[in-house]
């Protein structure tokens, strides 16, 4: 048995750092990125708290990305709407 490859086919920005994602199997998720962004310590990630910068996402090869892959998320985390579950945050002071 081969694993099914899931791709994002549509991404629509909603309010307050949420993006409505539609996957090629018809599944939809409204993913809230604000908790991830506000807990991030790295300034390159926190920079995406700027609403204009956050809005620069795009779909590339079925994945949701910002910048030159400044950050992206594992597809299954987006598909299951669990981006924080496996996130690693820099806790260094």
Beta strands, then each sheet from edge to edge (+ up, - down):
strand 1: 8-13
strand 2: 18-23
strand 3: 28-32
strand 4: 58-60
strand 5: 63-66
strand 6: 71-72
sheet 1: 1+ 2- 3+
sheet 2: 4+ 5- 6+
end
